[in-house]
Amino acid sequence: MTAPNDRTHMNRTPCSPANSILEGDLELAVQQQTLKKLTIAETPDGFYVVAQLKWAGNKEWYLTTRRERDQPRLFKDLKRLNDHLKMAYPTDSVEILRNQQLPPQGEPPAPVTAAPQPEKKAKKTTKKGDL
């Protein structure tokens, strides 16, 4: 039986461009002191970073790369990840969650299609003498 505060089996929101953050943006959040909490989630494949920002309430932001905005950036080694976090995002504490799964990938963005334009009727032109 798991404790009610046990977050190891939490369902995460799908990772998509709407809730992903790039390293440069996360560094800026640290500089502006808007980083609320950093969480490292351990999976069988590696570790990924989840950030919470003060201005976004409880929304979770996945650290991603520019090429793959719909899946978190995976780190293979916890020590290297911790050293990277200390240098790039110095915070007082980091939460580590074990036995996590990768979040599902978000829905691909719907293709943008132009709305059909109503057809314009050609105006009839007359010569001055035809009136």
Buried (B, 14 or more C-beta within 10 A) or exposed (E): EEEEEEBEEEEBEBBBEBBBBBBEEBEEBBEEEBBBBBBBBBBEEBBBBBBBBEEBEEEBBBBBEEEEBBBBBBBEEEEEBBEBBEEEBEEEEBEEBEEBBBBBBBEEEEEEEEEEEEEEEEEEEEEEEEE
